[in-house]
Amino acid sequence: MEQKKATEQHAVAEVVDRLAEKYPGVDRDEIARIVADEYAGLEGKPVRDFVPVLVEKSAKKRVKQAAKA
């Protein structure tokens, strides 16, 4: 179980990297906060296989809005 959690957290960290590369005008710390917030929103959900994908999708929307601001 702990290995799955570590793999999931690594995948979520990669989300930060991808979004930071795609939206260089948005501060990386802000992107990391957005991703962490989206990740926390999925805490305790029983199906974990798609958590990184769900986090990236919802975080991308928020980062895109931040890039426009």
C-alpha positions as YAML, in Angstrom:
chain: A
units: angstrom
residues:
- id: 1
  name: MET
  ca: [0.00, 0.00, 0.00]
- id: 2
  name: GLU
  ca: [2.81, 2.39, 0.88]
- id: 3
  name: GLN
  ca: [4.49, 1.72, -2.48]
- id: 4
  name: LYS
  ca: [1.28, 2.66, -4.29]
- id: 5
  name: LYS
  ca: [1.07, 5.90, -2.30]
- id: 6
  name: ALA
  ca: [4.68, 6.77, -3.17]
- id: 7
  name: THR
  ca: [4.05, 6.03, -6.85]
- id: 8
  name: GLU
  ca: [0.91, 8.17, -6.76]
- id: 9
  name: GLN
  ca: [2.76, 11.06, -5.09]
- id: 10
  name: HIS
  ca: [5.55, 10.82, -7.67]
- id: 11
  name: ALA
  ca: [3.01, 10.97, -10.49]
- id: 12
  name: VAL
  ca: [1.39, 14.01, -8.89]
- id: 13
  name: ALA
  ca: [4.81, 15.70, -8.60]
- id: 14
  name: GLU
  ca: [5.23, 15.12, -12.33]
- id: 15
  name: VAL
  ca: [1.93, 16.95, -12.85]
- id: 16
  name: VAL
  ca: [3.55, 20.03, -11.29]
- id: 17
  name: ASP
  ca: [6.50, 19.68, -13.68]
- id: 18
  name: ARG
  ca: [4.29, 19.38, -16.76]
- id: 19
  name: LEU
  ca: [2.07, 22.30, -15.81]
- id: 20
  name: ALA
  ca: [5.06, 24.49, -14.92]
- id: 21
  name: GLU
  ca: [6.56, 23.75, -18.33]
- id: 22
  name: LYS
  ca: [3.30, 24.41, -20.15]
- id: 23
  name: TYR
  ca: [2.51, 27.62, -18.20]
- id: 24
  name: PRO
  ca: [5.87, 29.33, -17.58]
- id: 25
  name: GLY
  ca: [4.10, 32.61, -16.76]
- id: 26
  name: VAL
  ca: [2.55, 31.08, -13.63]
- id: 27
  name: ASP
  ca: [4.75, 30.84, -10.55]
- id: 28
  name: ARG
  ca: [5.80, 27.24, -9.91]
- id: 29
  name: ASP
  ca: [4.90, 27.57, -6.22]
- id: 30
  name: GLU
  ca: [1.37, 28.59, -7.19]
- id: 31
  name: ILE
  ca: [1.12, 25.60, -9.50]
- id: 32
  name: ALA
  ca: [2.35, 23.33, -6.71]
- id: 33
  name: ARG
  ca: [-0.28, 24.79, -4.34]
- id: 34
  name: ILE
  ca: [-3.04, 24.25, -6.91]
- id: 35
  name: VAL
  ca: [-1.94, 20.66, -7.54]
- id: 36
  name: ALA
  ca: [-1.68, 19.97, -3.80]
- id: 37
  name: ASP
  ca: [-5.16, 21.40, -3.28]
- id: 38
  name: GLU
  ca: [-6.62, 19.22, -6.04]
- id: 39
  name: TYR
  ca: [-4.77, 16.18, -4.68]
- id: 40
  name: ALA
  ca: [-6.07, 16.81, -1.17]
- id: 41
  name: GLY
  ca: [-9.60, 16.98, -2.54]
- id: 42
  name: LEU
  ca: [-9.30, 13.36, -3.63]
- id: 43
  name: GLU
  ca: [-7.95, 12.11, -0.29]
- id: 44
  name: GLY
  ca: [-9.88, 9.19, 1.09]
- id: 45
  name: LYS
  ca: [-11.48, 8.25, -2.21]
- id: 46
  name: PRO
  ca: [-11.43, 4.47, -2.62]
- id: 47
  name: VAL
  ca: [-10.36, 4.23, -6.28]
- id: 48
  name: ARG
  ca: [-6.83, 5.61, -6.56]
- id: 49
  name: ASP
  ca: [-5.78, 4.41, -10.03]
- id: 50
  name: PHE
  ca: [-6.71, 7.64, -11.80]
- id: 51
  name: VAL
  ca: [-5.85, 10.18, -9.09]
- id: 52
  name: PRO
  ca: [-2.87, 11.73, -10.94]
- id: 53
  name: VAL
  ca: [-4.94, 12.09, -14.12]
- id: 54
  name: LEU
  ca: [-7.84, 13.67, -12.22]
- id: 55
  name: VAL
  ca: [-5.48, 16.00, -10.36]
- id: 56
  name: GLU
  ca: [-3.82, 17.09, -13.58]
- id: 57
  name: LYS
  ca: [-7.10, 17.74, -15.35]
- id: 58
  name: SER
  ca: [-8.59, 19.89, -12.60]
- id: 59
  name: ALA
  ca: [-5.30, 21.62, -11.77]
- id: 60
  name: LYS
  ca: [-4.72, 22.44, -15.44]
- id: 61
  name: LYS
  ca: [-8.00, 24.36, -15.57]
- id: 62
  name: ARG
  ca: [-6.98, 26.43, -12.55]
- id: 63
  name: VAL
  ca: [-3.44, 27.05, -13.80]
- id: 64
  name: LYS
  ca: [-4.80, 28.10, -17.19]
- id: 65
  name: GLN
  ca: [-7.02, 30.65, -15.44]
- id: 66
  name: ALA
  ca: [-4.03, 31.89, -13.44]
- id: 67
  name: ALA
  ca: [-2.03, 32.27, -16.66]
- id: 68
  name: LYS
  ca: [-4.75, 34.49, -18.10]
- id: 69
  name: ALA
  ca: [-4.78, 36.73, -15.03]
...
